[in-house]
Amino acid sequence: MKGLVVYHTKYGHGKIIVEAIARGLEEAGHQVTVTDAGARDIGGDFDFVVVDSPTRMGRMMGPARRFIKQELSDPSWKGKPFIAVGTGFRPKGTAGKFDEFGARSAEQVYETLEKQGLKPLMEPQKFFVEEMKGPLEDGEESRALELGRSAGQELSAASTS
Ligand SMILES: Cc1cc2nc3c(=O)[nH]c(=O)nc-3n(C[C@H](O)[C@H](O)[C@H](O)COP(=O)(O)O)c2cc1C
């Protein structure tokens, strides 16, 4: 299948995450285009989309929201699978404790895409930095690669069933 992977990033961590997801999707046999959320007139006939935004004050950022509204509103996107990704801050050593508060952009990307009629492939996916502006927590890049691989397998299974 052909996938569009879109990110907005301030400090570069989102790009690392989506590129790892894209590698996993490719390993699973998909063809993937990675693009910044500032891009317009994407064209191409895609079968699924991955959208990532950093979190700012509990919210997704404008460029990601605008990309969804402007580029993914075409009726041809309706019913197509998406993966919503958000990056955010979680104080070191708190993994699993306050995760509902961090990386809330993941939920907002999810809700915005779902409202536009796309179909979630999975729950919102959160990735964490250990200080406000990074770096990524250890293991987040490999977790993203693994996510790409498993999502890729799921997409393949769904398209042949
Ligand atoms: C001013 C500011 C506000 C932030 N607010 C939040 C927040 O409310 N929740 C959160 O999880 N992370 C927050 N962060 C952390 C960012 O989400 C983090 O820098 C970003 O996800 C890193 O991704 P990027 O390198 O792709 O920009 C904030 C960071 C800054 C600089």
The ligand as an SDF file (V2000), in Angstrom:
LIG
                    3D

 31 33  0  0  0  0  0  0  0  0999 V2000
    6.7020   26.0850   25.3600 C   0  0  0  0  0  0  0  0  0  0  0  0
    6.5620   24.6040   25.3790 C   0  0  0  0  0  0  0  0  0  0  0  0
    5.3790   24.0410   25.8380 C   0  0  0  0  0  0  0  0  0  0  0  0
    5.2220   22.6560   25.9000 C   0  0  0  0  0  0  0  0  0  0  0  0
    4.0390   22.1160   26.3540 N   0  0  0  0  0  0  0  0  0  0  0  0
    3.9010   20.7670   26.4160 C   0  0  0  0  0  0  0  0  0  0  0  0
    2.7000   20.1790   26.9220 C   0  0  0  0  0  0  0  0  0  0  0  0
    1.7370   20.8490   27.2950 O   0  0  0  0  0  0  0  0  0  0  0  0
    2.6200   18.8260   26.9700 N   0  0  0  0  0  0  0  0  0  0  0  0
    3.6390   18.0220   26.5700 C   0  0  0  0  0  0  0  0  0  0  0  0
    3.4950   16.7960   26.6380 O   0  0  0  0  0  0  0  0  0  0  0  0
    4.7970   18.5470   26.0760 N   0  0  0  0  0  0  0  0  0  0  0  0
    4.9510   19.8740   25.9990 C   0  0  0  0  0  0  0  0  0  0  0  0
    6.1280   20.4220   25.5080 N   0  0  0  0  0  0  0  0  0  0  0  0
    7.1790   19.5090   25.0110 C   0  0  0  0  0  0  0  0  0  0  0  0
    7.0920   19.4120   23.4830 C   0  0  0  0  0  0  0  0  0  0  0  0
    5.9380   18.6940   23.1520 O   0  0  0  0  0  0  0  0  0  0  0  0
    8.3610   18.7620   22.9180 C   0  0  0  0  0  0  0  0  0  0  0  0
    9.3540   19.7560   22.8560 O   0  0  0  0  0  0  0  0  0  0  0  0
    8.1290   18.2260   21.5190 C   0  0  0  0  0  0  0  0  0  0  0  0
    7.2030   17.1730   21.5350 O   0  0  0  0  0  0  0  0  0  0  0  0
    9.3860   17.7360   20.8900 C   0  0  0  0  0  0  0  0  0  0  0  0
    9.0850   17.3600   19.5680 O   0  0  0  0  0  0  0  0  0  0  0  0
    9.7980   18.1030   18.3360 P   0  0  0  0  0  0  0  0  0  0  0  0
   11.2730   17.9800   18.5730 O   0  0  0  0  0  0  0  0  0  0  0  0
    9.3490   17.2890   17.1610 O   0  0  0  0  0  0  0  0  0  0  0  0
    9.3580   19.5200   18.2630 O   0  0  0  0  0  0  0  0  0  0  0  0
    6.2880   21.8040   25.4610 C   0  0  0  0  0  0  0  0  0  0  0  0
    7.4850   22.3840   24.9880 C   0  0  0  0  0  0  0  0  0  0  0  0
    7.6350   23.7570   24.9340 C   0  0  0  0  0  0  0  0  0  0  0  0
    8.9260   24.3210   24.4370 C   0  0  0  0  0  0  0  0  0  0  0  0
  1  2  1  0
  2  3  1  0
  2 30  2  0
  3  4  2  0
  4  5  1  0
  4 28  1  0
  5  6  2  0
  6  7  1  0
  6 13  1  0
  7  8  2  0
  7  9  1  0
  9 10  1  0
 10 11  2  0
 10 12  1  0
 12 13  2  0
 13 14  1  0
 14 15  1  0
 14 28  1  0
 15 16  1  0
 16 17  1  0
 16 18  1  0
 18 19  1  0
 18 20  1  0
 20 21  1  0
 20 22  1  0
 22 23  1  0
 23 24  1  0
 24 25  2  0
 24 26  1  0
 24 27  1  0
 28 29  2  0
 29 30  1  0
 30 31  1  0
M  END
$$$$
